[in-house]
Amino acid sequence: MQFTLLLAPLAFLLQTSTALPADTVYEIQELPTIPLNETLYWAELQAGEGTVSKRDSCGSGYPYNQADMNRLIQSLQSDGQTDYMPAGSGKGWLLGTAVVCTYNNYIFENTHVSHAEMAWGASYIKGQCCPSENSNPQCSGGSCTGHGDSGLSVIISTHNSATHC
């Protein structure tokens, strides 16, 4: 009887000390559609004071984890969905530390943008702007031009989830 009273706490300690820590699993999150003048992209346009910018650019501030972006790209590529992009709006998708944002900066034109197009843009930015994952798992992102279903040009950008679209 006394022996089992001593073993019970030891068995409990053994169970708790051998448990493996759980990996953090992130789920993809849809960010709300917002007016263009409330987006990060609009703030960057205003800071440029109307100067002409390149179509594709690298660097967006804080870096994100490339593994998070890879999972976000895979999820968007495979879901077969489209997002409605009203005139003058921004829309985004987030997973872990990575965000893909799409901006329709036309004043009167609406469009739909496929998730496959968003994934293509994020992959293109990764190829143009990010170092090899073997040398550095972080990327500062960038932006490129994509297209909606109507042929309308949209801006696709990637950056850290600390700053939403």
C-alpha positions as CSV (number, residue, x, y, z in Angstrom):
1,M,0.0,0.0,0.0
2,Q,2.7,2.5,0.9
3,F,4.7,1.5,-2.2
4,T,1.8,2.3,-4.6
5,L,1.4,5.7,-2.9
6,L,5.0,6.5,-3.9
7,L,4.6,5.2,-7.4
8,A,1.5,7.2,-8.3
9,P,3.2,10.6,-8.3
10,L,6.2,9.2,-10.1
11,A,4.0,7.8,-12.9
12,F,2.3,11.2,-13.3
13,L,5.7,12.9,-13.5
14,L,6.9,10.4,-16.1
15,Q,3.8,11.0,-18.3
16,T,4.1,14.8,-18.3
17,S,7.8,14.9,-18.9
18,T,7.7,12.6,-21.9
19,A,5.0,14.4,-23.8
20,L,6.3,15.9,-27.0
21,P,5.6,19.6,-27.7
22,A,3.0,20.3,-30.3
23,D,4.0,22.1,-33.5
24,T,2.3,25.4,-34.1
25,V,-0.2,24.9,-37.0
26,Y,-1.4,28.0,-38.8
27,E,-4.6,28.2,-40.7
28,I,-5.2,30.4,-43.7
29,Q,-7.2,33.5,-42.9
30,E,-9.1,35.7,-45.3
31,L,-8.6,39.4,-44.7
32,P,-11.6,41.7,-45.3
33,T,-11.9,43.8,-48.5
34,I,-11.0,47.4,-47.6
35,P,-11.1,50.7,-49.5
36,L,-7.9,51.4,-51.3
37,N,-7.3,54.6,-49.4
38,E,-7.0,52.5,-46.2
39,T,-4.4,50.1,-47.5
40,L,-0.7,49.8,-47.1
41,Y,-0.4,50.2,-50.9
42,W,-2.2,53.6,-50.8
43,A,0.2,54.8,-48.1
44,E,3.2,53.8,-50.3
45,L,1.6,55.6,-53.3
46,Q,1.2,58.8,-51.2
47,A,4.8,58.6,-49.9
48,G,6.0,58.4,-53.5
49,E,4.2,61.7,-54.3
50,G,3.1,60.6,-57.7
51,T,6.5,59.5,-59.0
52,V,6.6,56.7,-61.6
53,S,7.4,53.4,-60.0
54,K,8.6,50.2,-61.6
55,R,6.1,47.5,-62.3
56,D,7.8,44.9,-60.2
57,S,9.6,45.8,-56.9
58,C,11.3,44.0,-54.1
59,G,11.3,44.7,-50.4
60,S,8.3,45.5,-48.2
61,G,9.7,46.1,-44.8
62,Y,9.7,43.4,-42.2
63,P,10.6,39.9,-43.5
64,Y,8.3,36.9,-43.4
65,N,9.1,33.2,-43.1
66,Q,9.4,31.6,-46.6
67,A,7.9,28.3,-45.4
68,D,4.7,30.2,-44.4
69,M,4.5,31.8,-47.8
70,N,5.0,28.4,-49.5
71,R,2.1,27.0,-47.5
72,L,-0.1,30.0,-48.4
73,I,0.8,29.7,-52.1
74,Q,-0.1,26.0,-52.1
75,S,-3.4,26.7,-50.4
76,L,-4.4,29.5,-52.7
77,Q,-3.2,27.5,-55.8
78,S,-5.3,24.5,-55.0
79,D,-8.6,25.9,-53.7
80,G,-10.1,27.0,-57.1
81,Q,-11.7,30.2,-55.7
82,T,-11.9,33.8,-56.9
83,D,-12.3,37.0,-55.0
84,Y,-14.5,39.9,-56.0
85,M,-12.3,43.1,-56.2
86,P,-14.5,46.2,-56.3
87,A,-13.0,49.4,-57.8
88,G,-10.5,51.0,-55.5
89,S,-10.1,48.1,-53.0
90,G,-7.6,45.8,-51.4
91,K,-8.0,42.2,-50.4
92,G,-5.6,39.7,-48.7
93,W,-4.9,36.3,-47.4
94,L,-2.7,35.5,-44.4
95,L,-1.0,32.4,-43.1
96,G,1.5,32.6,-40.2
97,T,3.9,35.4,-40.9
98,A,3.1,35.7,-44.6
99,V,0.4,37.9,-46.3
100,V,-0.6,38.0,-50.0
101,C,-2.5,41.2,-50.9
102,T,-4.2,42.2,-54.1
103,Y,-5.1,45.8,-55.0
104,N,-7.5,47.1,-57.6
105,N,-6.5,50.7,-58.0
106,Y,-9.0,51.5,-60.8
107,I,-11.6,54.0,-59.8
108,F,-14.6,52.7,-61.8
109,E,-13.7,49.1,-62.8
110,N,-14.5,46.0,-60.8
111,T,-13.0,42.6,-61.4
112,H,-12.6,39.1,-60.0
113,V,-9.1,37.7,-59.2
114,S,-8.5,34.0,-58.9
115,H,-6.6,32.6,-56.0
116,A,-4.4,30.9,-58.6
117,E,-3.4,34.3,-59.9
118,M,-2.6,35.5,-56.4
119,A,-0.5,32.4,-55.9
120,W,1.2,32.9,-59.2
121,G,2.1,36.5,-58.2
122,A,3.4,35.4,-54.8
123,S,5.5,32.7,-56.5
124,Y,6.9,35.2,-59.0
125,I,7.8,37.6,-56.2
126,K,9.5,34.8,-54.4
127,G,11.6,34.0,-57.4
128,Q,12.5,37.6,-58.1
129,C,13.0,38.9,-54.6
130,C,13.7,36.1,-52.1
131,P,17.1,34.5,-51.3
132,S,17.4,30.7,-51.4
133,E,15.7,29.1,-48.5
134,N,18.9,27.2,-47.8
135,S,20.8,30.4,-47.3
136,N,18.1,32.5,-45.6
137,P,14.6,31.3,-44.6
138,Q,13.3,34.9,-44.4
139,C,12.1,37.2,-47.3
140,S,11.1,40.8,-47.4
141,G,8.6,40.3,-50.2
142,G,7.7,42.7,-53.0
143,S,5.0,43.4,-55.6
144,C,4.2,42.6,-59.2
145,T,1.3,43.1,-61.6
146,G,-1.3,40.4,-62.0
147,H,-4.7,40.3,-63.8
148,G,-8.3,39.9,-63.0
149,D,-10.8,37.8,-65.0
150,S,-11.7,40.9,-67.1
151,G,-8.1,41.5,-68.0
152,L,-7.8,44.4,-65.6
153,S,-4.4,44.9,-64.1
154,V,-4.1,44.4,-60.3
155,I,-1.2,44.8,-58.0
156,I,-0.2,41.6,-56.0
157,S,2.2,42.1,-53.1
158,T,3.7,40.0,-50.3
159,H,4.8,41.1,-46.9
160,N,4.9,40.3,-43.2
161,S,1.6,39.7,-41.4
162,A,2.5,42.4,-38.9
163,T,1.1,44.8,-41.5
164,H,-2.1,43.8,-43.1
165,C,-3.1,45.0,-46.6
